[in-house]
Amino acid sequence: MEPGPGPVPEPGPGGGPGCSGVDPRGDPFLRTRYAIPPRPVTFLRRERLTRHLDRALTTPLTIVNGAAGAGKTLLVADWAAGLGRPVAWFTTDAEELRPGVFWAYVLQALRAAGVPVPAAVGSPADPGRVDEALLNRLAAELSGPMTAGRPAVLVLDEFDRVAAPDTAAQLDFVLRHAGPGLRLVVASRTEPLLPLHRYRAAGELTEIRDAELAFTAREAGELLGRHGLSLSEAVTDALVDRTRGWAAGLRLCALAARESPDPETYLKEFEAGQSTVADFLLAEVLDIQPPGTQDLLLRVSVLERFCPGLANALTGRSDAGAVLASLHHRNAFVQHLGHSWYRLHPLFGEILRAHLEMRRPGLAPELHRRAARWLKAAGFLPETLVHAAAAGDWEFAADALVGDLAVGQLFTGLRSAGLGDLFSRMPSGATGPAPELVRAARDLARGDLERGPVHLERAGKLLAGDAGDVLGREGGESPEGDREAALLCWALLEVFAARLTGAPARAERAVRLAGELRGAVPAGLLDRHPELTALLRAHLGSTRLWAGRFEDARTVLTAAVAGPGGASTALPREDALAQLALIDQLNGWPGRAEHKASQALAETARYSLPGPPGTGLERLVLAAVAVDRDELDRARGLLDEAATPAPAAHAPHAPADPADPCVPADPVARAARAVVTARLLLARGKPHAALRAADGTTRPDGTAALAAEASSPWLRGHAALVTAAAHLAGGRPDAAAEALREVPLDQPACVVEAARMQLAAGRPNAAAGLLDALRCASRTGPGVSVRAALVRARSGHLAGDPATAHRWLAVALRGARHEHLRRPFVEAGPWIGPLLDTDPLRGLAAGWLVTGSADVPPPGAEEPVKELVEELSGRERDVLRRLARMMTTEEIAADLYVSVNTVKTHLRNIYRKLDVNRRADAVRRARALRLL
């Protein structure tokens, strides 16, 4: 087609050919389409976006794509105005511009910006089409000498109004053939029909999308400041979170808040459904949609996310997929999450929910109910529970949780706190086995031994007529019906209740029932909930430990640790590791105990679960190890840390006593705490306080801290030992001997300690008889054997047999050296000092128990102790203590959960402050200064 005499007449208001024949070059209204829009005085230039947009000069195509009010136009306008060169701007604000009209406007925009487009290029004569020759001539001119080194920049604003595929194809043709002579910037609410994949693959596309257009909290603060508002960081952050950084939302909120006498309070109490923001979104997004689409948007507003099937379930239609895809394509505040799932912009959803209540009052609960049922059938349990709760259908929510075997998630995993909060709203009117099981789980998780067992008993009766009938099933009987999942959840809670009440037989019966039920639940259900098996094993192990069945406990706890990993089982694995650490400590393996306790602390830390890592029992074990090593300050610190109330997510493993959060409700943890506290008090020379801890101190419920827990043989033995030691320190040997009658003879650690005390009470024959009758268990470690050797050495010393004393003392030193067991030698008494100053005992004790001959001046000379250059920090003292235990830099880093470089920095500081250059010198100086 030959060039026409002038531009095509302007289209009418509907986008069709007009009849006015107005020349756009002379009409003021049309000239605004070619002008770069002005920026308001409150406009905030965001340098990160401007710098990104600068890449538009290096790529043929730039896309600025975002929802209504995202700030696309003002961003590009500010960038264009700051280029210092002409920019052709065309705002396509008419609907359905046909190809001929579109190109007439583009040519005029280029000429208006000063781009030398010769008249020979021509202009379309037919509003509905454009000749390919004209496009060839335009591309040739743009790629020619007139743009050499200075390409023309063309901005097409509101390009989403250009719906004709032919127009997009023609634009792509010109852009490709113009080469470096044209830079095209497209601002659009929708994805333009240009072949973006090809430009992207070639590295010829600059993209700025919704996520990048969103204001950061810092930028929002600056924008609000330009509106005369000075808000707290918390209010600004909340506003950004609520609007997702949406530019128009922030500006409209700022304008509205500026009119309020208290802007901060206004924004805190801001009601999305009654605001200028709502007016904007309703006018720009909702009201322009067909009625059916409006209804769909209003109904899905009750959902956090939705897919076509779920949207169809709420609307009764069958074409939601196409509607949602179209809304997303048009950036109508419907965001695609991938895999056919969508969500609404939070503020838009909030406004829609307000209007749903206005237009269809009372419909929301029914929508939540429909959503809950669809989600349950689709296998989306978390969202099922949320919508069932929103619908007030608590029986359905509890049934869904129990039927999915997900009761364990109230105790462990990333969702435990959220589930606890959700079901805390369940009213007493919700009845049935599942609600009672959920109530029992919540109460037991908090250590509530008054209400928890009551709800558990009710659930058992509802499930089987009587809780005792459930436990009384014969081994060969297989439960039938729809109760299997509920019964399995009941068994888990029964084991936990047995743990909290110190009832091992009850736990064993419940575990047998769980074993019978495993084959009756749907295939794969247990695989989806590994936390249930992990919790069962950890709780069963605790009851066996409580009963003194250490090896049986070790077997089931080891299986819990070896089970599936992940956040859902992190807490029971941590719990099992802590109990295994306690077993090692009780069997005399402090090094192994320390290692497992450290593993337990690291187990939950790696998953960023809420609250500090550890259930408390790990720190109690570490405190016991510290007492064995005579690190009494460290032991006191660990006891204090263990007394910190555990958060709800950790409550199942060491829940706090409701009356006193420093007293664990778990009997094992409570007993461990009492034993370690009593031992520390004895080491501090406070026998009366130790005796109270062992026998006289009562818990808030009136029971004794240690002696009342007589059902645990190992606890009974340790309580008797503490009591005997306290009586001996008070000069009451007969009372001590009476207390030792309670020591169980099947626990080597307790027997050895009893022998030591018999010897201290002046009964060497009784001591020898205990040691001779001792069944040497293969599981006992140096914590037992070292003490036994010291008793035999003391016996030899008292009998006037120095050879026997030296021989057994050497055995004790060799056994204790690797574990740094100092406390047994301190407790042995002053008789040991002169023996340690003889060969070869002096060499065996040097460097860790006493200062060796190589480390001290000759006898009779005293080395002056220099003052510290500077006090050591707490962390430097931690590193120093581990240096004294001959740990490597890597071992120290792992033990303290810090990097190797951090440890090296602490070491440099320690050397500087102690005025030394080597590890050995640092330890020697620290001992001389009584820092160790």
Buried (B, 14 or more C-beta within 10 A) or exposed (E): BEBBEBBBBBBEEEBBBBEEEBEBEEEEEBEEBBEBBEBEEBBBEBEEBEEBBEEBBEBBBBBBBBBBBBBBBBBBBBBBBEEEEBBBBBBBEBEBBBBBBBBBBBBBBBBBBEBEBEEEBBBBBBBBBBBEEBBBBBBEBBBBEBBEEEBBBBBBBBBBBBBBEBBBEBBBBBBBBBBBBBBBBBBBBBBBBBBBEEBEEEEBBBBBBBEBBBBEBEBBBBBBBBBEBEBEEEBBBBBBEBBBBBBBBBBBBBBBBEEBEEBBEBBBEBEBBEBBBBEBBBEBBBEEBEEEBBBBBBBBBBBEBBBBBBBBBBBEBEEBBEBBBBBBBBBBBBBBEEEEBBBBBBBBBBBBBBBBBEEBEEBBBBBBBBBBBBBBEBEBBBBBBBBBBBBBBBBBBBBBBBBBBBBBBBBBBBBBBBBBEBBEEBEEEBEBBBBBBBBBBBBBBBBBBEBBBBBBBBBBBBBBEEBEEBBEBEEEEEBEEEBBBBBBBBBBBBBBBBBBBBBBEBBBBBBBBBEBBBEBBEEEBBEBBBBBBBBBBBBBBBBBBBBBBBEBBBEBBBBBBEBEBBBBBBBBBBBBBBBBBBBBBBBBBBBBBBBBBBBBBBBBBEBEBEBBBBBBBBBBBBBBBBBBBBBBEBBBBBBEBBBBBBBBBBBBBBBBBBEBBEBBBBBBBBBBBBBBBBBBBBBEEBBEBBBBBBBBBEBEEEEBBBBBBEBBBBBBBBBBBBBBBBBBBEEBBEBBBBBBEBBBEEBBBBBBBBBBBBBBBEBBEBBBEBBEEBEEBEBBBBBBBBBBBBBBBBBBBBEEBEEBBBBBBBBBBBBBBEBBBBBBBEBBEEEBEEBBEEEEBBEBBBBBBBBBBEBBEEEEEEEEEEEBEEEBEEBBBBBBBBBBBBBEBEEBBBBBEBEEEBBBBBBEBBBEBBEBEEBEBBBBBBBBBEBB
